[in-house]
Amino acid sequence: MLTLERAPLVDTSGADKRSHAVIIGSGFGGLATAVRLGARGYRVTVLERLDAPGGRAYVHRRDGFTFDAGPTIITVPYLFEDLWRLAGRTFADDIDLRALDPFYRIVFDDGSQIECHADSQAMRAEVARISPRDLAGYDRFMLRAREMCAIGFEKLGHFPFMSLADLARQAPDILRLGGYRSVFGMVSSYVKDPRLRFALSFHPLFVGGNPFDTTAVYCMISDVERRWGVHFPMGGTGALVNGLVSLIEGQGGTFRYKTEVSDILVTDGVAKGVRLTSGEVVPADIVVSNADVAHTYRNMVPAEARRRWTNRRIEGATYSMGLFVWYFGTRRRHEEVPHHTILVGPRYRDHVKEIFAAKSLPEDMSLYLHRPTATDPSLAPEGCDTFYVLSPVPHLDAPVDWARHAEPYRQAVERRLSETLLPGLADEIVTSLVTTPQDFQDRLCSFKGAGFSLAPRLTQSTWFRPNNRSEDIRGLYLVGAGTQPGAGVPAVLSSAHMVDQLVPDPATHA
């Protein structure tokens, strides 16, 4: 169990003369940055407005059930292993990470299914079962995904685009790989069966993107999963959060919960610390914001200190969809349901279009069902199951009053699950909790209630996305889904790596 008010191992009072880094927010980006800066020799203070760490990876505990609020799929484990190494510890000693196979099951509206396997030959056999004519095209697609991963993730995943010149140097590779095309357009050029087109193109939805306008570079996710696997930590994603908190405290870092920042203090274009809603001022040599990037600029940074990320530019950007998430526990186990299931509705393109373009709530739905107790039964009382079901919905630009609509929508989700994967669900529910886009805005300060901040379009990627080092304010850095390189756990951890490259040596503040 995480102890929220543990005394630091190093004196963090005024007697500690190390350069001070204040980190706003304790999502994966803030926590990873804290580890990296602590390893560099900074004195780190993490300020979190909620009562516990995690941000979007917060953990809800109700009636003996444990619900991970946010990320449920962990890929690229070495990004976590690097953080443990920097803190002088071994990841495997603290975290029991289990590889999943299959990664997930996709269930289509006609009842057909695709099992997405870790083993490449098993996956090829599944493709051949679904559509033999597409096997050769699938093989070619995976080779292209490999190329995209080599450029988009391995080469550029930790590369901060700080200028147009940086973009110009990398643009030929991005364009050569077809980055100007959409994920769906790229996939469709290789396979024809609509079920395979879905299976190979839906991944942008995991990071808040529309597969029909997200840059095709995100086809690399298919290779990321194949090369590094899909994993789940025993104890849930919260075990990773707790592990990172332990690393930071072991370095002498300090956490302050229920502590909200109202302003980033800027003097002569330099960040000097933060002011809390209580009125307290916390001085700092550098400030790192893991808060929503739009919220950071619109609400924390004075307008007169901003030239690039003005309110007009922020409000005119394109944002990811919203998320409706229902967490529930059942009085029995459902062994027939795998760890990850994607339940596809009768429409794909039009359904996504209504969410992203029309900003309307579709009558039908596609659902992602997470059953973590398939891997870790300890997340529910004995003989029970923990579930999390997610439905993509429009963000708060849509005229949906979630205060009134949340329960009817939950009931619609319940009916859909009862008709398909979980017969008799209504009689089995023990505990229930709902999160809507309104909650994302009110609780997580997410602009427009967007689940993943800025959408991953080509014109909102690389240099076009907010830089990890503020373009206008010296000493201010940004980490997390809304900044470079983008959303998703690997990208967020990579953004912390970028911040680490940009922050000066702590001795420069002496």
N, C-alpha and C positions, 0 to 999 in steps of 0.2 A: 504493500500500500504506500502511495506517495505521501511523504510528509511535506506540507506546503511551507512551513516556517522553520526549516532546519537552519541552524547557525552555520555560516560559511567557515571554511577551514582556514581562510586567510583574513586578516583584519581589513575590513572595507570601510573603516572610519576615516576620518581626516588624516590619521597617521599613515595610511597607505598612499604612497606618492606615485603609484603607477598611473599611467595615462588611463582616463576613464572613458569607457564606451557605454552609452545608454542604448538599449535595444527596446523598441516599442513593439510589443506583441511576442507571443511565445508559440506561434505555429512552427512547422518544421523549418521554415526559412529562418526565423528568428533564433530558434534553438541551434541550428547548424552554424549560423554565424557566430553565436555566442561561444560555441566550442572552438571555432577557428580563431577568433580574436583572443580568447583565453589562452590558447596555445601560443599565440604571438606575444603574450606578455601584457595584454590589456587587463585592467580591472573592469569587470563586466557587471552591469546591473540590467536585469530584464524586468520590464514593467508590463503587467498583464491586467486588463480591465475585468476579465472574468475571475472566477474563484479558484481556477485550476489551469494548468498549462494545456497547450495543444492547439488553440485557435480552432480552425476547421477540423482538427484531429482531436477535439475535446472528447471526453468519455462520459456517457450518461449511465448511471447505475440506478435501476428501479426494480424493486421486488425480487431481488436476487439475480436479475438479468444484467448483463454488461453489454452496452451498445456503443460501438465506435461511431462517433458522429460523422466522421468524414471519410478520409481515404481508407479503402478496404483492399486495395491491390498494391502489393509492393514488388517492384522490379528493380534491377540493377543493385543488388545488395552491396557491391563494393563501395558505393557512395556512403553507406552507413559505416561500413568497415573502416573507411578512411577516417571518419570522425572519431571512432573509438581509438584508432591508432594515434591520432593527434593528441588525445587525452591520456595516452600511456596505458590504455587498456585493450582487451581483446573482445571483439564483438560477440563471438560465439560463447564466451564465458558468461555473458549477461543476457543474450537474446537467443531463444530457440526459434529459428526461422525455418518454416516447413515449405518445401517446394510442392506445388500443386500440379497434378496431372490427372485429368485434363484441366486446362486453365479455366474453362467455362463451357457451359452448354448453351447453345442458341436454339430456342424453340420458336418456330414460325407459326403464323396464324393458321396454316393448313395442317398443322400437327407434325410436319417434318422437323428434323433436328440435325444440328451439326455439333459434334464434340470437337472442341479446339484443343489439340493435343500438344504436349511439350515435345514429344519425339517427332522428328521431321518425317520419318517414314510412315508413322501412324497417321500423321496429318495428311500426307499425300494419299494414303489409302482412303481417308475420309473424303477428300476432294474427289477421288475417282468414284467413290460410291455415290456421291451427290450428282456429279456431272463429269463423266469420263472425258468428254470432249474438251474440258477446261483444264485438265491436268498439266498439259504442256505450258499453257498460259500461266497457270499458278506457279509453276517452277520459275518461269521468267520473271513474274512479279516478285517473287521472293529474292531473286538475284538483284532486282532493282531496289527493293527495300534494304538489302544489304549495303548497296552503294549509298543510299540516302542516309542510313545510320552512320556509315563511315564519315560522311561529310557533316550531316545535320546534328549528330549527337557527339561522336568521338572527336571530331575536329573542332566544331563550332559550339558544342554544348557548354564549354567553359570559357568561350571567347567573348569578352565584353565589346559590343559595338559602340564605341564612344564617338565616332565621327562618320560623316558620309564617306570619307576615304577608306575607313575600315570596311564599310559596306561594299564599296566599289571593288576592293581587292577580293572579296569573297563572292560577289555576285555571279561571276562566270560559272562557278561550281553549282550554285543554287539553281541558276537558269538551265544549265546543262542537264540537271537531274529532273527538270520539269517542274520546278518550284512555282511557276506561274500558273500551273494547272491546279484543279481541285483534287482532293483525295479521291472522291468518287469518280471523277473523270479519269484519273490515272488508273484506278482499279478496273474500271470498265473497259479500258483498252487492252486488258489482259484476259479477263474472264467474262463470260456471257450470262451464266446462270444467275438470276436475281438473288438467290440465297447466298451464293458465294460473293457476289458484289456487296451484299450487306456485311457478311462476315469479315471481309477484308477492308471495309471502309468506315465502319461505325466508330472506330477508336477515337476520332476527334471529340465525340460526345463525352468521353471520359475526361477531357480537359476543357470542356465548355465550348467546343467548336462545332460549326455546321459542316458536315462532311462534304456538302455541295459547294462550299466556298472557302474551306480551310486549305491552305497551301499544301500541295502534294508532298512536301518534305515530311509531313506527319505520317506518310506511309511507312516511315522508319519504325513506327511503333510495332509493326508486325515482326520486324527483325529484332527489336529490343526484347520483345517477349521470347522469341525463339532462342536468342543467344544467352540471355540471363535469367529466363524463367519468370514465372508468376509465383509469388510467395505469400505466406501469411505467418505473422509472428504469434507464437503461443502466448495467450494472455490478451490478444488483440493488438490493434495498432497502438493503443494506449501504452503497451509495454515498451514500444520504441520511444514514445514521448517521455515516459518515466526514466528510461535508460539515458536519454539525452540530458534530462534534468540532473540526473545523478552525475554525469560527466562534468557538467558545468559547475555544480556545487563542489565537486572534487577539485576543480581548478581554482576555487575561491570565488566563483561568481555568486551573485545575490539575486533572488527572485522577490518581487513584490506583487502580490495578487490583489485583486479588487482595487487596482490603482490605474486610473484613467488619465491619459495625457490630453490636455486641451490645446496646447500650443507647442510648436517647436520654436525655440527662441533664436532669432536671427539678428545679428549685429554686423553691420557693414558687409553683408553678403556672406557671413560665416555662421554656421550653426554652433550655438554655445551651450545648448542644453534643452531642457523641456520644462514646461509648467504643467502641473497636474490640475485636475478639476478642483481639488481641494485648495488650490492657491500656492501650494509648495513648489519651489523651483529646484530642479535637480540639474546642477551644472554638469557639463560633459565636454570632453575633447572632441569626440565624434558622436553623432546620432545615427542610428540605423533604424529605419522604420520597416517593420514587418506587417504593419497595418495595411489594409486595402490601399492601393496606390492612389486611387481617385480620392478616397477619404483623406489620405495624408496631405495631398496638395490642396484640396478644396477646403479642408477644415482645420488643418494644423499649421500650414505654412502661410504667412501673410501674403496677400495678393500682390503687394508692391514688391515682394522679393522674387516673384516669378515672371519669367518672360516666355519660356517655352510651354510649360504646362499650366496655361491659364484656364480659368473656369470654362471659357468658351470651347477651348480645345478638348478638355476632359469631357464635357457634356456632349460634344459632337462625335465622340468616338463610338465604336461599335462594341457592345458588351456581350459576354457569354449569356447563355440561357439561364433561367432560374432552375431551382431544384425543389421538388416536393419529395420529402423523405418521411416515410412512416416506419418507426421502430416498433416492433411488437414481439412478445414472447408467447409461446404456445405451451399447453399443458402436456403435450406429448412430443416425441421426436418424429421426424419425417425423413427416414433413411433414404427414401427414393429421390430426394432433392439434393443436388450436389452443392458444393460450396458457393459457386457463382453460376447464376442462370440469367440469361437475357431472353426475355419474353417479347417477341416482336409483334407489333400490331399489324393490321391489314394493309397499312400504307407506310411508305418510307419517305420518299421525296416530299409529298404533299404534307405529311405530318410534320416533318422538320421545317418546311417552309412556313407553316402556320405558327410555329413556335418562334422562329428567328426573324422572319420577315413581316408576317401579318400581325405579330404580337397578340395572338389570340390563343385561347386554351382549347386544344382539340377535344372533340368528343371521344375519340378513341385514344388509346395509350399504348406505348411500349414501356416495358418495365425492366429494371435490373434488380434481381433478387439475390441478396447476400445471406447465406446461412453459415455463419462462422462456426457454429457448433458441429458442423460436419467434420471439422478439423480439430476443434478445441471444445469438448463438451463442458469444460469448466466455466464457460461464459453464460451458462444457464443453470438453474437448479437441476438436480438429478432427474433424468427422464424427460426433460423439457428442451425446447429449441429457442434460440435467439435468432431473430430475423431483422433485416433492414431492406426495405424496398424503395427504390428511387424511380421517380417519374420525371423526365425532362419537361419543363413547363416554361412559358415566357417569363422574362424578368418583369420588374414592376412598371415598365412602360405599358404593360397590358392592363386593361381596365378590369382587373380581378380584385375584388375585396376579399382577401384571404381570411379575414376575421369571420366572415360569413360562409365562405366557400370551402374552407379547409375540411370540415367534417363531411359535407357531401362528397367532396373529392376523395377523401379517405375511404368512404363507403364504396365509391366506384372502384377504387383500387382493390378493396377487399373482395368485391364481386368478381372482378377479373381474375384474381388469384384463386378464388373458390371454383371458378369455372374451368380452370386450367391446371395449375400446379398443386393447389392445396384445397382439395374438396372438404367441405364442412368447416372451413376456417372460422367462421363467425362464432361457433360454439367452443373453439379451442383457445381463444385469446385470453391471456392472463394479465398482461400489462401492455400499455400502448402510449406512444408519444409521437407527435407530428411536428415537423419543421417545414416551413414554407419560405418563399422568397422574402416575405415580410420579416421573418425571423432573421434571415441572413442580413437584412439591412439593419434591423433594430439591435440584434445581439452581436453581430460580427462587423458592423459598420461597413458592410459591402454595398457599394454604390449601385443603386437600382435593384438591390437584392440579387445581383448576379452571382452565380455560384463559383465562377472562376475568373472574375475581373474581366480584363480586356479580351475580346475574342481573338483566337489565333489566326487572323487573316494575314495574307502576305504584306499588306500595307500597315499592319500592326505588329510586325515581327522585326527581329534584329534591331537596327538603329531606330526604326520607327516606333519601337516600344520604349517606354520610360527606361532610361539608363539606370544602371545600378549605382552609379555615382551621379548625384543630382547635377543637371546641366547648369543650374543657376546658383546653387548654394554650396559653398565649400564646407566640407565636414558633414554633409548629409548624404546618407547612402540608403538605397532601397533594396529590399529582398522580398521574394515571394512570387505568387502567381501572376501579379499584374506587371511585373518588371521583366527584364531579360533573364533567361530565354523564354519563359512562359509558365504555364500551369502544369500540374501533375507532379507527383512526389520527386521523380528524378530531376525534372527541370527546376523545381524549387530548391533542392539540395545543390544543384549546379549554380543557381543564383547566389547562394551563400559562398560558393567557391569564387565566383566573380567578385563579390564584395571583398573577399579576402585578398584578391589580387590588387584591388584598387585602394584599399585603406593603407595609409602610410605606416611606417614603422613607429611603434609607440614612443620611441626615443625622440621623435621629431617634436613631440609635445612637451618634452621635459623643460 
